[in-house]
Amino acid sequence: LLGFFLNFISTLAFLNVKQLRTPSNFFVFSLALADLGLSCNGLTSAYASYLRYWPFGPEGCQIHAFQGMVSILAGISFLGAVAWDRYHTYCTKQKMFWSTSLTMSSIMWGFAVLWAALPLPFIGWGVFDFEPMRVGCTVDYTRGDRGYITYTLSLTMLYLAFPLLIIYSSYSSIYTYFKKIHNFKFNTGLPVKVLLFCWGPYVIMCLYGCFEETKGVSPKLRM
């Protein structure tokens, strides 16, 4: 609920405060939208947990997993976009234009939708299924087949390793620039730590499923 409220406030602020409607802040707005979608996804699971069963059927499971995956992939993408924009803001002094911001945002949302759609039944690269407690749906990491392994490794490279490289290199350059001018404006290492803290355990479990049997792992731990 807190995440939903804070991201909702962020989106409202961008839409209603003229001074905040800048090309750079459009990345932040898109990030807030993605996180808002993820919060809604979590609230759906919370509701199912309260009921102690999944009330939306198999089709609802696929929609829930797809919507959650779109939000996750878009959110990670926009973390990288914000880092890239801040690098240019502080280090190269290049101005962000609306055409660039809108084009990049459209591409990132499009790729998020594409990669999230691949495990759906009509494509079938990877599979969406119920989580261990059956109160939500995600990629089924208990399969361990070739489709799951190739999909998971591809996502890990494209949506973890690549964004981490962009975030780390961008904020490292900003840190070097601030150090040079003796002006430390914020903790440049925090974004990388936050990304690893939030998604590292989930990625580790998914990668573990590529090489080992996960059904022996506690369902609560897998959640």
Secondary structure by P-SEA (a helix, b strand, c coil): caaaaaaaaaaaaaacccccccccaaaaaaaaaaaaaaaaaaaaaaaaaaaccccccaaaaaaaaaaaaaaaaaaaaaaaaaaaaaaaaccccccccaaaaaaaaaaaaaaaaaaaaccccccccbbbbbcccccccccccccccaaaaaaaaaaaaaccaaaaaaaaaaaaaaaaaaaaacccccccaaaaaaaaaacaaaaaaaaaaaccccccccccccc
